Every structure is written in C-alpha cells, then in structure tokens.
Amino acid sequence: MSHYPGPMQHDPFASVPSSRTPGALGITATGGFGAAPPPGDTPGTLGVNDAAACIANAGSKRGRYLALHDRRLLGGVPARARLYIVNTNESIPLARAFHEIQATVRAAGKIHTMFILCHGYAGENTRAGVCMDAGGMGLELGREDVMHDNVHHWASIKGRAENIVVYSCAAGNTERGNEGTDADGRYLMGALAIHTNANVFAADRIQWYNTWQNKSDGAFDWGAWEGRLWYFPPSGGPPTKVCGGAPVEFGDVLSGTAP
C-alpha cells in the first residue's frame, strides 16, 4: 500500500529487493509504483473464473460498517455514522481485534461491510527472484499478520460480517507458478472468505492512496482500484472479477453516501 501526495510518478524504491516487505515500501514522497503488467499478462489462472464478462457488484442494503485499521498504514479513519473502528498495530494480537468485533456485533448487529486497512506484503515475486507489481504474501495486520498458516483463526468472527473489503497491496495476487505457495494471494483471500463466511473483495496489484491535506493522520482517500478487483465467495468457489467496485467502498462511508 503506497501513498502519493500529488500526481502519480514512478516510485524510485520499487525495484529495491525485500523480504516480506509491505507493498511498495510504504509512504514515498514522489509517487506511485512503476510499470503496469504487460498486455495479456494474467496472474495464475488456475481455478479462476476469468470469463470475458465480470460480475457486477450486488446491490446493498442500509447497514453498519467497521474499519479494521492497522496503524502502521499511515492515515486516519474519522468518525462517521454507523462506522465502528477497531485499531491494531505490531503489538496488538488479532484476538483482541476479534473480541472487539464480536462485541460490536452483539451490541449493534451484523456488520454489512468490514474494511481491512493495512499494508500487504508485496513488491516482488520471490519465486522468480524479481521485484515487480505482485504480492499475495499476506497482510501486515496485528501482531501476527494474516498469513496462509494462520488465516484459520478468522473463524472466530465467522458470520459477523456480510462483506470484507481488503484495502491492501496485491492481497489477491497470485503470479503464474505461485499457486500453492506462500505467495498465493488468491488462496489466502479465498480462505479468508471461507473462514469468515463473508464475501471477500481484494485486488491483485499494489494500491495507491492519498490522505486529507497529505496529513499522516488525514482521512484515507483510496481513489480507483489498481489492477483487478476480485470477489472471493464464502463457498470456496473460484474468484470472479468485479465490474466497478465493491458493494460498498470505504469512500462511500466517509462521504455519507453509503446505503
């Protein structure tokens, strides 16, 4: 996840090798990630519903929303009606966040959409030994992160949210040849959908965002999705490309236009 304070430019740090490094090395002063994938380049397509027609986001009903924000992702979540906020960082275990989410649901009812706001481990294809606009290696969320070997812990909030929208770098990315590895983001997001029994939405490229007045605690402004946005069903079926955006975008909640 990267932040740009003005017009998007090439990120001079994009080619720096890293090991489990949050997407695009966090905030940069000069702008965005570099080259887009070549035309026709499709990350690992095994078991993916990549038909010419993609699904349109479903209609949504008036609901409650929750932002699960890891504070290492610089930016702010201002108070809004029907928006609940749970913060994490490198010292807070996800079990505490799950407890807060459970308490919110007990008090206010099921969450329509949960927004996960955090860095993603991205910026390289380790198997191929190259730095690139790829990821799928997990989410920098809470003390233990969200990884392929611990995503099953999310079953503790199973059924608490109808939708989960992941604002994180390349969370849903699986490069060709990375299927079944710890860089299989489609597997990870699919497992998240199964364990939470929620509709999960995540993109396959490094994401960019602004903050209000370029402040480190200014409200997030995500803009359009980079790459392709994928829908991962709780049934465990193959992911499907989404036309447009998620059923509710975080910006809709902040602007007061969410249903």
Contacts in CASP RR format, 6 or more apart in sequence:
PFRMAT RR
TARGET T0000
AUTHOR 0000-0000-0000
METHOD contacts of the structure
MODEL  1
MSHYPGPMQHDPFASVPSSRTPGALGITATGGFGAAPPPGDTPGTLGVND
AAACIANAGSKRGRYLALHDRRLLGGVPARARLYIVNTNESIPLARAFHE
IQATVRAAGKIHTMFILCHGYAGENTRAGVCMDAGGMGLELGREDVMHDN
VHHWASIKGRAENIVVYSCAAGNTERGNEGTDADGRYLMGALAIHTNANV
FAADRIQWYNTWQNKSDGAFDWGAWEGRLWYFPPSGGPPTKVCGGAPVEF
GDVLSGTAP
1 22 0 8 1.000
1 23 0 8 1.000
1 24 0 8 1.000
1 26 0 8 1.000
1 73 0 8 1.000
1 118 0 8 1.000
1 119 0 8 1.000
1 120 0 8 1.000
1 167 0 8 1.000
1 168 0 8 1.000
1 169 0 8 1.000
1 206 0 8 1.000
1 207 0 8 1.000
1 208 0 8 1.000
1 209 0 8 1.000
2 11 0 8 1.000
2 23 0 8 1.000
2 24 0 8 1.000
2 25 0 8 1.000
2 26 0 8 1.000
2 27 0 8 1.000
2 28 0 8 1.000
2 31 0 8 1.000
2 32 0 8 1.000
2 33 0 8 1.000
2 169 0 8 1.000
2 206 0 8 1.000
2 207 0 8 1.000
2 208 0 8 1.000
2 209 0 8 1.000
3 26 0 8 1.000
3 27 0 8 1.000
3 28 0 8 1.000
3 74 0 8 1.000
3 208 0 8 1.000
3 209 0 8 1.000
3 210 0 8 1.000
3 211 0 8 1.000
4 28 0 8 1.000
4 30 0 8 1.000
4 31 0 8 1.000
4 32 0 8 1.000
4 208 0 8 1.000
4 209 0 8 1.000
4 210 0 8 1.000
5 29 0 8 1.000
5 31 0 8 1.000
5 210 0 8 1.000
5 214 0 8 1.000
6 31 0 8 1.000
6 210 0 8 1.000
7 31 0 8 1.000
8 31 0 8 1.000
8 32 0 8 1.000
8 208 0 8 1.000
9 30 0 8 1.000
9 31 0 8 1.000
9 32 0 8 1.000
10 30 0 8 1.000
10 31 0 8 1.000
10 32 0 8 1.000
10 33 0 8 1.000
10 34 0 8 1.000
11 24 0 8 1.000
11 25 0 8 1.000
11 28 0 8 1.000
11 30 0 8 1.000
11 31 0 8 1.000
11 32 0 8 1.000
11 33 0 8 1.000
11 34 0 8 1.000
12 28 0 8 1.000
12 30 0 8 1.000
13 24 0 8 1.000
13 25 0 8 1.000
13 28 0 8 1.000
14 24 0 8 1.000
14 25 0 8 1.000
14 32 0 8 1.000
14 33 0 8 1.000
14 34 0 8 1.000
14 123 0 8 1.000
14 131 0 8 1.000
14 133 0 8 1.000
15 131 0 8 1.000
16 25 0 8 1.000
16 131 0 8 1.000
17 124 0 8 1.000
17 131 0 8 1.000
18 25 0 8 1.000
18 123 0 8 1.000
18 124 0 8 1.000
18 131 0 8 1.000
19 126 0 8 1.000
20 121 0 8 1.000
20 137 0 8 1.000
21 121 0 8 1.000
21 122 0 8 1.000
21 123 0 8 1.000
21 124 0 8 1.000
22 72 0 8 1.000
22 119 0 8 1.000
22 120 0 8 1.000
22 121 0 8 1.000
22 122 0 8 1.000
22 140 0 8 1.000
22 169 0 8 1.000
23 119 0 8 1.000
23 120 0 8 1.000
23 121 0 8 1.000
23 122 0 8 1.000
23 123 0 8 1.000
23 135 0 8 1.000
23 169 0 8 1.000
23 170 0 8 1.000
23 206 0 8 1.000
24 32 0 8 1.000
24 33 0 8 1.000
24 122 0 8 1.000
24 123 0 8 1.000
24 169 0 8 1.000
24 206 0 8 1.000
26 119 0 8 1.000
27 74 0 8 1.000
31 208 0 8 1.000
32 208 0 8 1.000
33 133 0 8 1.000
33 205 0 8 1.000
33 206 0 8 1.000
33 208 0 8 1.000
33 226 0 8 1.000
34 133 0 8 1.000
35 133 0 8 1.000
36 133 0 8 1.000
37 133 0 8 1.000
37 205 0 8 1.000
42 50 0 8 1.000
42 176 0 8 1.000
43 134 0 8 1.000
43 173 0 8 1.000
43 174 0 8 1.000
43 175 0 8 1.000
43 176 0 8 1.000
43 186 0 8 1.000
43 204 0 8 1.000
44 174 0 8 1.000
44 175 0 8 1.000
44 176 0 8 1.000
44 177 0 8 1.000
44 178 0 8 1.000
44 179 0 8 1.000
44 186 0 8 1.000
45 176 0 8 1.000
46 179 0 8 1.000
47 238 0 8 1.000
48 186 0 8 1.000
48 238 0 8 1.000
48 239 0 8 1.000
49 238 0 8 1.000
49 239 0 8 1.000
49 240 0 8 1.000
49 241 0 8 1.000
50 241 0 8 1.000
54 240 0 8 1.000
54 241 0 8 1.000
54 242 0 8 1.000
54 243 0 8 1.000
55 231 0 8 1.000
55 240 0 8 1.000
55 241 0 8 1.000
55 242 0 8 1.000
55 243 0 8 1.000
56 242 0 8 1.000
56 243 0 8 1.000
56 244 0 8 1.000
57 242 0 8 1.000
57 243 0 8 1.000
57 244 0 8 1.000
57 245 0 8 1.000
57 246 0 8 1.000
57 247 0 8 1.000
58 247 0 8 1.000
59 247 0 8 1.000
60 112 0 8 1.000
60 113 0 8 1.000
60 247 0 8 1.000
60 248 0 8 1.000
60 258 0 8 1.000
60 259 0 8 1.000
61 112 0 8 1.000
61 259 0 8 1.000
62 112 0 8 1.000
62 259 0 8 1.000
63 82 0 8 1.000
63 112 0 8 1.000
63 258 0 8 1.000
63 259 0 8 1.000
64 82 0 8 1.000
64 83 0 8 1.000
64 84 0 8 1.000
64 108 0 8 1.000
64 109 0 8 1.000
64 110 0 8 1.000
64 111 0 8 1.000
64 112 0 8 1.000
65 80 0 8 1.000
65 82 0 8 1.000
65 83 0 8 1.000
65 84 0 8 1.000
65 111 0 8 1.000
65 112 0 8 1.000
65 113 0 8 1.000
65 114 0 8 1.000
65 115 0 8 1.000
65 248 0 8 1.000
65 253 0 8 1.000
65 258 0 8 1.000
66 83 0 8 1.000
66 84 0 8 1.000
66 85 0 8 1.000
66 86 0 8 1.000
66 101 0 8 1.000
66 104 0 8 1.000
66 111 0 8 1.000
66 113 0 8 1.000
66 114 0 8 1.000
66 115 0 8 1.000
66 161 0 8 1.000
67 77 0 8 1.000
67 83 0 8 1.000
67 84 0 8 1.000
67 85 0 8 1.000
67 86 0 8 1.000
67 114 0 8 1.000
67 115 0 8 1.000
67 117 0 8 1.000
67 250 0 8 1.000
68 86 0 8 1.000
68 88 0 8 1.000
68 97 0 8 1.000
68 101 0 8 1.000
68 114 0 8 1.000
68 115 0 8 1.000
68 116 0 8 1.000
68 117 0 8 1.000
68 118 0 8 1.000
68 141 0 8 1.000
69 76 0 8 1.000
69 77 0 8 1.000
69 85 0 8 1.000
69 86 0 8 1.000
69 87 0 8 1.000
69 88 0 8 1.000
69 117 0 8 1.000
69 118 0 8 1.000
70 87 0 8 1.000
70 88 0 8 1.000
70 89 0 8 1.000
70 117 0 8 1.000
70 118 0 8 1.000
70 119 0 8 1.000
70 140 0 8 1.000
70 141 0 8 1.000
70 142 0 8 1.000
71 87 0 8 1.000
71 88 0 8 1.000
71 89 0 8 1.000
72 89 0 8 1.000
72 90 0 8 1.000
72 118 0 8 1.000
72 119 0 8 1.000
72 140 0 8 1.000
73 117 0 8 1.000
73 118 0 8 1.000
73 119 0 8 1.000
73 140 0 8 1.000
74 211 0 8 1.000
74 216 0 8 1.000
74 217 0 8 1.000
75 211 0 8 1.000
75 215 0 8 1.000
75 216 0 8 1.000
75 217 0 8 1.000
75 218 0 8 1.000
75 219 0 8 1.000
75 220 0 8 1.000
76 211 0 8 1.000
76 217 0 8 1.000
76 218 0 8 1.000
76 219 0 8 1.000
76 220 0 8 1.000
77 83 0 8 1.000
77 85 0 8 1.000
77 117 0 8 1.000
77 219 0 8 1.000
77 220 0 8 1.000
78 218 0 8 1.000
78 219 0 8 1.000
78 254 0 8 1.000
79 85 0 8 1.000
80 253 0 8 1.000
80 254 0 8 1.000
80 256 0 8 1.000
81 256 0 8 1.000
82 253 0 8 1.000
82 258 0 8 1.000
83 253 0 8 1.000
84 104 0 8 1.000
84 108 0 8 1.000
84 111 0 8 1.000
86 97 0 8 1.000
86 100 0 8 1.000
86 101 0 8 1.000
86 104 0 8 1.000
88 94 0 8 1.000
88 96 0 8 1.000
88 97 0 8 1.000
88 118 0 8 1.000
88 141 0 8 1.000
88 142 0 8 1.000
88 143 0 8 1.000
89 142 0 8 1.000
90 142 0 8 1.000
90 143 0 8 1.000
91 143 0 8 1.000
92 142 0 8 1.000
92 143 0 8 1.000
93 142 0 8 1.000
93 143 0 8 1.000
93 144 0 8 1.000
94 141 0 8 1.000
94 142 0 8 1.000
94 143 0 8 1.000
94 144 0 8 1.000
94 146 0 8 1.000
94 153 0 8 1.000
95 153 0 8 1.000
95 156 0 8 1.000
97 142 0 8 1.000
98 153 0 8 1.000
98 154 0 8 1.000
98 156 0 8 1.000
98 157 0 8 1.000
101 111 0 8 1.000
101 114 0 8 1.000
101 157 0 8 1.000
101 160 0 8 1.000
101 161 0 8 1.000
102 156 0 8 1.000
102 157 0 8 1.000
102 160 0 8 1.000
104 111 0 8 1.000
105 111 0 8 1.000
105 160 0 8 1.000
110 159 0 8 1.000
110 160 0 8 1.000
110 161 0 8 1.000
110 162 0 8 1.000
111 160 0 8 1.000
111 161 0 8 1.000
111 162 0 8 1.000
112 161 0 8 1.000
112 162 0 8 1.000
112 163 0 8 1.000
112 248 0 8 1.000
113 161 0 8 1.000
113 162 0 8 1.000
113 163 0 8 1.000
113 164 0 8 1.000
113 165 0 8 1.000
113 246 0 8 1.000
113 247 0 8 1.000
113 248 0 8 1.000
114 160 0 8 1.000
114 161 0 8 1.000
114 163 0 8 1.000
114 164 0 8 1.000
114 165 0 8 1.000
114 198 0 8 1.000
115 164 0 8 1.000
115 165 0 8 1.000
115 167 0 8 1.000
115 250 0 8 1.000
115 253 0 8 1.000
116 139 0 8 1.000
116 141 0 8 1.000
116 164 0 8 1.000
116 165 0 8 1.000
116 166 0 8 1.000
116 167 0 8 1.000
116 168 0 8 1.000
117 167 0 8 1.000
117 168 0 8 1.000
117 220 0 8 1.000
117 250 0 8 1.000
118 139 0 8 1.000
118 140 0 8 1.000
118 141 0 8 1.000
118 142 0 8 1.000
118 167 0 8 1.000
118 168 0 8 1.000
119 139 0 8 1.000
119 140 0 8 1.000
119 168 0 8 1.000
119 169 0 8 1.000
120 135 0 8 1.000
120 136 0 8 1.000
120 137 0 8 1.000
120 138 0 8 1.000
120 139 0 8 1.000
120 140 0 8 1.000
120 168 0 8 1.000
120 169 0 8 1.000
120 170 0 8 1.000
120 171 0 8 1.000
121 135 0 8 1.000
121 136 0 8 1.000
121 137 0 8 1.000
121 138 0 8 1.000
121 139 0 8 1.000
121 140 0 8 1.000
121 145 0 8 1.000
121 169 0 8 1.000
122 133 0 8 1.000
122 134 0 8 1.000
122 135 0 8 1.000
122 136 0 8 1.000
122 137 0 8 1.000
122 169 0 8 1.000
122 170 0 8 1.000
122 173 0 8 1.000
122 206 0 8 1.000
123 131 0 8 1.000
123 132 0 8 1.000
123 133 0 8 1.000
123 134 0 8 1.000
123 135 0 8 1.000
123 169 0 8 1.000
123 170 0 8 1.000
123 206 0 8 1.000
124 130 0 8 1.000
124 131 0 8 1.000
124 132 0 8 1.000
124 134 0 8 1.000
124 135 0 8 1.000
125 132 0 8 1.000
125 134 0 8 1.000
125 135 0 8 1.000
125 175 0 8 1.000
125 178 0 8 1.000
125 183 0 8 1.000
126 137 0 8 1.000
126 183 0 8 1.000
127 175 0 8 1.000
127 177 0 8 1.000
127 178 0 8 1.000
127 181 0 8 1.000
127 183 0 8 1.000
128 175 0 8 1.000
133 170 0 8 1.000
133 205 0 8 1.000
133 206 0 8 1.000
134 170 0 8 1.000
134 173 0 8 1.000
134 175 0 8 1.000
134 183 0 8 1.000
135 169 0 8 1.000
135 170 0 8 1.000
135 171 0 8 1.000
135 172 0 8 1.000
135 173 0 8 1.000
135 175 0 8 1.000
135 183 0 8 1.000
135 185 0 8 1.000
135 206 0 8 1.000
136 170 0 8 1.000
136 171 0 8 1.000
136 172 0 8 1.000
136 173 0 8 1.000
136 174 0 8 1.000
136 178 0 8 1.000
136 183 0 8 1.000
136 184 0 8 1.000
136 185 0 8 1.000
136 188 0 8 1.000
137 182 0 8 1.000
137 183 0 8 1.000
137 185 0 8 1.000
138 145 0 8 1.000
138 146 0 8 1.000
138 147 0 8 1.000
138 148 0 8 1.000
138 171 0 8 1.000
138 185 0 8 1.000
138 188 0 8 1.000
139 145 0 8 1.000
139 146 0 8 1.000
139 166 0 8 1.000
139 168 0 8 1.000
139 171 0 8 1.000
140 168 0 8 1.000
141 168 0 8 1.000
144 150 0 8 1.000
146 154 0 8 1.000
146 188 0 8 1.000
146 192 0 8 1.000
147 182 0 8 1.000
147 188 0 8 1.000
148 182 0 8 1.000
148 184 0 8 1.000
148 187 0 8 1.000
148 188 0 8 1.000
148 191 0 8 1.000
151 188 0 8 1.000
151 191 0 8 1.000
151 192 0 8 1.000
151 195 0 8 1.000
152 191 0 8 1.000
152 195 0 8 1.000
153 195 0 8 1.000
154 192 0 8 1.000
154 195 0 8 1.000
154 196 0 8 1.000
155 195 0 8 1.000
155 196 0 8 1.000
157 196 0 8 1.000
158 195 0 8 1.000
158 196 0 8 1.000
158 197 0 8 1.000
159 196 0 8 1.000
159 197 0 8 1.000
159 198 0 8 1.000
160 196 0 8 1.000
161 196 0 8 1.000
161 198 0 8 1.000
162 198 0 8 1.000
162 199 0 8 1.000
163 198 0 8 1.000
163 199 0 8 1.000
163 200 0 8 1.000
163 201 0 8 1.000
163 246 0 8 1.000
163 247 0 8 1.000
163 248 0 8 1.000
164 192 0 8 1.000
164 193 0 8 1.000
164 196 0 8 1.000
164 198 0 8 1.000
164 199 0 8 1.000
164 200 0 8 1.000
164 201 0 8 1.000
165 200 0 8 1.000
165 201 0 8 1.000
165 202 0 8 1.000
165 246 0 8 1.000
165 248 0 8 1.000
165 249 0 8 1.000
165 250 0 8 1.000
166 172 0 8 1.000
166 189 0 8 1.000
166 192 0 8 1.000
166 200 0 8 1.000
166 201 0 8 1.000
166 202 0 8 1.000
166 203 0 8 1.000
167 207 0 8 1.000
167 209 0 8 1.000
167 220 0 8 1.000
167 222 0 8 1.000
167 250 0 8 1.000
168 202 0 8 1.000
168 207 0 8 1.000
169 205 0 8 1.000
169 206 0 8 1.000
169 207 0 8 1.000
170 185 0 8 1.000
170 203 0 8 1.000
170 204 0 8 1.000
170 205 0 8 1.000
170 206 0 8 1.000
170 207 0 8 1.000
171 185 0 8 1.000
171 188 0 8 1.000
171 189 0 8 1.000
171 202 0 8 1.000
171 203 0 8 1.000
172 185 0 8 1.000
172 186 0 8 1.000
172 188 0 8 1.000
172 189 0 8 1.000
172 202 0 8 1.000
172 203 0 8 1.000
172 204 0 8 1.000
172 230 0 8 1.000
172 239 0 8 1.000
173 183 0 8 1.000
173 185 0 8 1.000
173 186 0 8 1.000
173 204 0 8 1.000
173 205 0 8 1.000
174 183 0 8 1.000
174 184 0 8 1.000
174 185 0 8 1.000
174 186 0 8 1.000
174 187 0 8 1.000
174 204 0 8 1.000
175 183 0 8 1.000
178 184 0 8 1.000
179 187 0 8 1.000
180 187 0 8 1.000
185 202 0 8 1.000
186 230 0 8 1.000
186 232 0 8 1.000
186 239 0 8 1.000
189 200 0 8 1.000
189 202 0 8 1.000
189 230 0 8 1.000
189 232 0 8 1.000
189 239 0 8 1.000
190 200 0 8 1.000
190 232 0 8 1.000
190 236 0 8 1.000
190 239 0 8 1.000
192 198 0 8 1.000
192 200 0 8 1.000
192 232 0 8 1.000
193 199 0 8 1.000
193 200 0 8 1.000
193 232 0 8 1.000
193 233 0 8 1.000
193 234 0 8 1.000
193 236 0 8 1.000
194 234 0 8 1.000
194 235 0 8 1.000
194 236 0 8 1.000
196 234 0 8 1.000
197 234 0 8 1.000
198 234 0 8 1.000
199 231 0 8 1.000
199 232 0 8 1.000
199 233 0 8 1.000
199 234 0 8 1.000
199 247 0 8 1.000
200 231 0 8 1.000
200 232 0 8 1.000
200 234 0 8 1.000
201 229 0 8 1.000
201 230 0 8 1.000
201 231 0 8 1.000
201 232 0 8 1.000
201 242 0 8 1.000
201 245 0 8 1.000
201 246 0 8 1.000
201 247 0 8 1.000
202 229 0 8 1.000
202 230 0 8 1.000
202 232 0 8 1.000
203 225 0 8 1.000
203 226 0 8 1.000
203 227 0 8 1.000
203 228 0 8 1.000
203 229 0 8 1.000
203 230 0 8 1.000
204 227 0 8 1.000
204 228 0 8 1.000
204 230 0 8 1.000
205 226 0 8 1.000
205 227 0 8 1.000
205 228 0 8 1.000
206 226 0 8 1.000
207 222 0 8 1.000
207 225 0 8 1.000
207 226 0 8 1.000
208 223 0 8 1.000
208 226 0 8 1.000
209 220 0 8 1.000
209 221 0 8 1.000
209 222 0 8 1.000
209 223 0 8 1.000
210 220 0 8 1.000
210 221 0 8 1.000
210 223 0 8 1.000
211 217 0 8 1.000
211 218 0 8 1.000
211 219 0 8 1.000
211 220 0 8 1.000
211 221 0 8 1.000
212 218 0 8 1.000
212 219 0 8 1.000
212 221 0 8 1.000
219 254 0 8 1.000
220 250 0 8 1.000
220 251 0 8 1.000
220 254 0 8 1.000
221 251 0 8 1.000
222 249 0 8 1.000
222 250 0 8 1.000
222 251 0 8 1.000
225 244 0 8 1.000
225 245 0 8 1.000
228 241 0 8 1.000
228 242 0 8 1.000
229 241 0 8 1.000
229 242 0 8 1.000
229 244 0 8 1.000
229 245 0 8 1.000
229 246 0 8 1.000
230 239 0 8 1.000
230 240 0 8 1.000
230 241 0 8 1.000
230 242 0 8 1.000
231 239 0 8 1.000
231 240 0 8 1.000
231 241 0 8 1.000
231 242 0 8 1.000
232 239 0 8 1.000
233 239 0 8 1.000
233 240 0 8 1.000
248 258 0 8 1.000
248 259 0 8 1.000
251 258 0 8 1.000
252 258 0 8 1.000
END
